[in-house]
Amino acid sequence: MEPVDARGRAERCRCWRSGQAGVYAVYTKWTKGDHFSRPHFHPNDRYIAVLQGTWWVGSAQNRPRQHDRNAAGSFVTHFGKQVHWDGAKDEDAVLLIMGEGPATSTAAEEK
C-alpha cells in the first residue's frame, strides 16, 4: 500500500495504469477515525468488494451525513455519474475496487 493520505486512505494499484483505458483493480484501505471522501462521482461503474472491516457509503439518495454500513463480505456497485462519498468510522476498511478505466473522480457540487 502507498502511505496513508490526509483523508485516511491508502491504495495499491493492480492490473492498470492511472488514467488509461482498460480493466483495473485497486486495493484501497480506509483507516479508522471518521475518515471520509468528499462527495464525488466517477464516469463509469465501479464494483467494490469489502475484504476487511466495515466500509460506510453515503449517496445522493441518503440524507446528508447518513451512511450505509457494509461489512466484510459485502459487494457494492457505484454506478457511473452517481454522487457518493465513503470511508471508515471505528475500524479500518480494506476494499477491492474494480472497473473500466480511465478511473477518474470528479468532485460533486455541494448545495
PyMOL commands that set and color helices and strands:
alter all, ss='L'
color gray80, all
select strands_A, chain A and resi 9-14+22-30+35-36+40-41+46-59+68-71+75-78+84-88+93-101+106-107
alter strands_A, ss='S'
color yellow, strands_A
deselect
rebuild
show_as cartoon
